[in-house]
C-alpha cells in the first residue's frame, strides 16, 4: 500500500503496509465439556506474532496440559471463528491473531 502524506511530495511516499508488518496479538483456544475438564481451564490465550496454523496451536496447547488432555483433544471437532474445520488438515488451516478456536468433544444425545 502506498500512502501520500499531506505535502504530496514524492519524497513523502511511504511504502509500508499492514501486509509487511508482523501482526502481533493473541489467539484464544476455548475448550468445551471433556476438553475443559481435561485442561482444567476454560481457555488458553496464546500470543502469536502472525497468522499461524491450527496444527501449531494444537501442539502449543498440548504442551500446556497433560496426556489426558492430548487424548481428549484428538476426539474434538474444531471451529475457527464460526468456520468448522471438518476434515481439513490442521496444518493447512490458517488462524489469524484475534481469532478464537473452539474445541468441541463429541456429545451424547441429540
C-alpha positions as CSV (number, residue, x, y, z in Angstrom):
1,X,0.0,0.0,0.0
2,X,1.4,3.4,-0.9
3,X,0.4,6.4,1.2
4,X,0.9,10.0,0.4
5,X,1.4,12.3,3.3
6,X,0.0,15.8,3.4
7,X,2.6,17.6,1.4
8,X,2.1,15.2,-1.6
9,X,5.8,15.3,-2.5
10,X,7.1,12.1,-4.0
11,X,9.8,12.0,-1.2
12,X,7.0,11.7,1.3
13,X,5.6,8.4,-0.1
14,X,5.5,5.6,2.4
15,X,5.6,2.0,1.1
16,X,5.0,0.2,4.3
17,X,1.8,-1.7,4.6
18,X,-0.1,-3.9,7.1
19,X,0.9,-6.9,5.0
20,X,4.6,-6.1,5.5
21,X,4.5,-5.5,9.3
22,X,4.2,-8.5,11.6
23,X,0.8,-8.8,13.2
24,X,1.1,-9.3,16.9
25,X,-1.8,-10.5,19.0
26,X,-3.4,-13.4,20.6
27,X,-5.5,-16.4,19.7
28,X,-8.0,-17.8,22.2
29,X,-8.4,-21.6,22.4
30,X,-11.7,-22.3,24.1
31,X,-12.4,-25.8,25.5
32,X,-15.8,-27.4,26.0
33,X,-17.1,-30.3,28.1
34,X,-14.5,-33.1,28.4
35,X,-11.8,-31.0,26.9
36,X,-12.4,-28.3,29.5
37,X,-12.3,-30.9,32.3
38,X,-9.1,-32.4,31.0
39,X,-7.4,-29.0,30.6
40,X,-8.6,-27.8,34.0
41,X,-9.3,-24.3,32.4
42,X,-12.0,-22.9,30.2
43,X,-9.5,-21.5,27.7
44,X,-5.9,-20.7,26.9
45,X,-4.8,-17.4,25.3
46,X,-1.7,-17.8,23.2
47,X,0.4,-15.0,21.9
48,X,1.1,-15.1,18.2
49,X,3.3,-12.9,16.0
50,X,1.4,-13.6,12.8
51,X,-1.0,-15.9,11.2
52,X,-0.4,-19.4,12.4
53,X,-1.8,-22.9,11.7
54,X,-4.3,-24.8,13.7
55,X,-1.7,-27.6,13.9
56,X,0.8,-25.3,15.6
57,X,-1.8,-24.0,18.1
58,X,-2.8,-27.6,19.0
59,X,0.8,-28.5,19.6
60,X,1.2,-25.5,21.9
61,X,-1.9,-26.4,23.8
62,X,-0.8,-29.9,24.3
63,X,2.5,-28.6,25.7
64,X,0.5,-26.7,28.4
65,X,-1.6,-29.7,29.6
66,X,-1.2,-33.4,30.4
67,X,-1.5,-36.5,28.3
68,X,-5.2,-36.9,29.2
69,X,-5.9,-33.5,27.6
70,X,-4.0,-34.6,24.4
71,X,-6.1,-37.7,24.1
72,X,-9.3,-35.8,24.5
73,X,-8.2,-33.2,22.0
74,X,-7.8,-35.9,19.4
75,X,-11.5,-36.6,19.5
76,X,-12.6,-33.0,19.3
77,X,-14.2,-31.1,16.4
78,X,-12.8,-27.6,15.9
79,X,-14.2,-24.3,14.9
80,X,-12.0,-21.3,13.8
81,X,-14.3,-18.4,14.5
82,X,-17.6,-19.6,13.1
83,X,-15.9,-21.9,10.4
84,X,-16.0,-25.6,11.1
85,X,-12.6,-27.2,10.3
86,X,-14.2,-30.6,9.5
87,X,-11.8,-33.0,7.7
88,X,-9.3,-30.3,6.7
89,X,-5.7,-30.9,7.5
90,X,-4.9,-28.7,10.6
91,X,-1.6,-27.9,9.1
92,X,-3.4,-26.0,6.3
93,X,-6.0,-24.2,8.4
94,X,-4.8,-20.6,9.0
95,X,-5.7,-18.8,12.2
96,X,-5.2,-15.1,12.5
97,X,-4.4,-13.0,15.6
98,X,-7.6,-12.1,17.3
99,X,-9.5,-15.3,16.3
100,X,-11.0,-17.9,18.7
101,X,-10.7,-21.6,18.2
102,X,-13.3,-23.8,19.8
103,X,-12.6,-27.4,20.7
104,X,-15.8,-29.5,21.0
105,X,-15.6,-33.1,22.1
106,X,-18.3,-35.5,20.9
107,X,-21.6,-35.0,22.8
108,X,-24.0,-37.8,23.7
109,X,-27.6,-37.3,22.7
110,X,-29.0,-35.1,20.1
